Amino acid sequence: MTLDPQAQQIVDIFRAAGGRRLEEMSPTMARFMFDSKVAKINLPPAEVAAVEPIEIPGGAGPIPARLYRPAEAAAGPLPVLGFFHGGGYVIGSLNSHDPQCRYLCNAARCLVVSVGYRKAPEHKFPAAVDDAVAASRWLAANAAALGGDGARLALFGDSAGGNLVAVACQAALDAGGPAIRLQAMVYPNLDLFAELPSHALFDEDLLLTRDLVDWFVAQYLGDAAARTDPRFAPLRRPDLAGLPPALIITGEYDPLRDEGAAYAERLSQAGVAVDYACYTGQVHNFLLWGGMVDAARQALDQAAAALTRAFAA
């Protein structure tokens, strides 16, 4: 196993830090620790024209969100990107992924709306799914009020956020809308119990371990039957025809690698345009390590280029 030297440095830093693992903490403490660690090695936050707190109506009450406006953009309504942060449905926040939202906002010259969906264990499955679906529909219907173009809507998410993107796109297809120009996913979990070859990497202690994933699942799912529900495992949906074009990015040494690869293959077989990239030597969460890992910026640039093409189509 040959990790990218920058990824190896991150792995070494986390191993050397010692202390309690996230799965040994309360959800509240795990959230604090995750945000604190990510802030130290994330990208520096880019300047944007404005950042505004907003609320999105949801079935269980208002969903907190954050609206980003690009520093430079053409006149007229802007494309809209719905952003869903990762964190195993338990951790992660609007703050942890703020640099990624700023970067994409400027690079793709679009409005970015980062969605603070409900998290587990306070809100079990399918609460996060319901919020993602509600947010996607609301963005399409209300983009004009934000200065955006609801006909040019895309979704982006990493890890659990990538899962929510896939599920929201499936829900949009079933409901006859909204139309989504691109579903962009970075190392998404799409079927954690499919027993794919890359899942063996859970046992290599490359930060995303089997114990941590089991902890996330225990917090999020109310019962074992949900493990095969396509709203949790969208890879299990029988028919993927008609879904939006996709960008799927994975890491070579990420246990979730083969889930993303399998979804890309099935989408392609169903006639959906797919751009798939596996980043050599990278492990899970590399998108959040842009302060030390060059591949984070490269992945964001790839996503921004794909978004620009989709918005212009």
Helices and strands as residue ranges (DSSP letters): H 5-17, G 22-24, H 27-41, E 50-56, E 63-69, E 78-84, H 98-107, E 111-115, H 127-146, E 148-158, H 160-175, E 182-186, G 197-204, H 210-220, G 224-228, G 234-236, E 246-251, H 257-269, E 274-279, G 286-288, H 294-312
